[in-house]
Amino acid sequence: MTPLALASPPLGLTVIRAAAATLVVAALVALPAFGSPFLVTQFSRVLIYAIFAMSLDLLVGYCGLVSLGHAAFFGIAAYVTALLSDKAEINNILITLPVSVAAAALGALVIGTLALRTSGVYFIMVTLAFAQMLYFVAQENAFFGGSDGILLLAPFRLGIGDSTWLSLGDRATRYCLILSMALLVLCFLSFLVRSPFGCVIRGIRSNERRMRALGYAVGRYKLICFVIAGAHAGLAGHLYVVLTSLADPSILDWLHSAQVLLMLIIGGIGTLIGPALGAFVLIVLTDQASELTEHWKLVVGVVVIALTLFSRGGIVGLARSGTASLFARKPS
Amino acid sequence: MSGARELLRSERLCKNFGSLMAVRNVSLAINESEIHAIIGPNGAGKTTLLNVLSGELLPTSGLLIFADREVTGWTPDRLARAGLGRSFQHSSIFEDLTTFENVRLAAQVRLPSSMRFILSARRYQEITQRAEKILADLALSHLTATLAGEISHGEQRLLEVAMLSAIAPKLMLLDEPTSGMGKAETRELIEVLRRLAHEHTLVLVEHDMDVVFTLADRVTVLVNGAIMATGTPEEVRRNPGVRSAYLGERA
């Protein structure tokens, strides 16, 4: 859908974009100062799901791999984090973060190696099957807390040895950590999709057969992409436990994977910033609607259907056609 | 035949689809820096042969030797990295990328590895310049920023060749490069191929007899999946079997 040109957009558009980005980042940084506790926690969640959605966008939007099992890597990292805290009393994110992200990456390496033997609908089904397998393992096993999951009592911290530099039991500190992680991920993935590697995976999405004929070992690039996406989903899963102190089977459920896919569709697939916006829209919409009525799913459903009907490129698609017509009207 | 160095050789190559023998006992020798055309009536198995030579199809039996190495069963990407590149009869381009990005992505395969994650692809000067030069050589520079899916059919055929030449293979397998092109465009492409032949060995599957007889150093005639004749264009033209089986039909 989106033209994957590397060419730079017109100057006016760049200025508008830069201004909008600065405003949004400034508002996000200032949020703990003026926002209510509820708002700070809500936006912590939004930012975690922005990371999760961007990681899936790398797979779906850039590499053309539609996965319905992306929650597996979110869940692996979440459970590893929870287990480290619960069983080994390790609450230092300097340890839990790298360990849980590495576990998610390893999970992605194993699942990816097997799932990438298939493609298209079969790939969707195989990724779904693996995630559901993990769901039942967590659900049926007392070690993983069964259907109640693992609830943590001690808050996480950042420090070396016994010292604590940042206490993540504090709402605002936690939010700042999550915000900086989300911005870091956005920056890294923005660079990634323009790098030689990014060009290769976009080529694979566009025409896999041709990529082979040109001499690219397509399978290897897909697997690395799958692992990078899995690791980022793991980062989101880790931060989720830091925020909520809970890892329960519902985060491994396929509905969780579908929910992120919905964020991509709402925001605009293959745009990175779109899925992040999609996370914001879906979470805020769900929270607002469920406060108003018990039939909140109906409200969310109608909004999603309307967005997909009237803008095939999601929110970013709408914004692009909007600014495009704005610039088209000006005489050059 | 002898004297020149052999670049690609097939020995008793066969490809069956069920009971259909699409390629039968094809023993072919392509010499370095020649233009070798493969012709034959529709359904003779030309494209199947090309797909076997480029690794897209596994041969049922037989051997494939490229640059003195046995390469039977190699995947297309491995063959391409070894220097055996191909183009497609139905343009196989990246429609949602710009024309420039199509060629740049092809040229990028010459990096030792594309596992580079941070620096923008545009910063790799050597690759970018190579892509620009190839687009200029093929008179496609004015289309640099246009999406490949939006350029004309003839331009897409040229782009197809541009991408192949960007990876600089030792041997180019070209599947009907002029298919669907007009007279003027065909002439233009013949010139491009002639230029490419200075640096590359070309194997050409072609329908257009004008193209074959103006370009080819040697011609192989394929009928019902088997080689009927191989030789210079003159020899092949005089071959009575070829005249009745193929050229005669058209006269």
Interface residues (C-beta under 8 A of the other chain):
Chain A: M1 T2 P3 L4 A5 L6 A7 F191 L192 R194 S195 P196 F197 G198 C199 V200 R202 G203 S206 N207 R209 R210 M211 R212 A213 L214 G215 Y216 A217 V218 Y221 I224
Chain B: S54 E56 T75 P76 D77 R78 A80 R81 G85 R86 F88 S92 I93 F94 E95 D96 L97 T98 E101 R104 L105 A106 Q108 V109 L111 S114 M115 R116 F117 I118 L119 S120 A121 R122 Y124 A145 L147 M163 I167
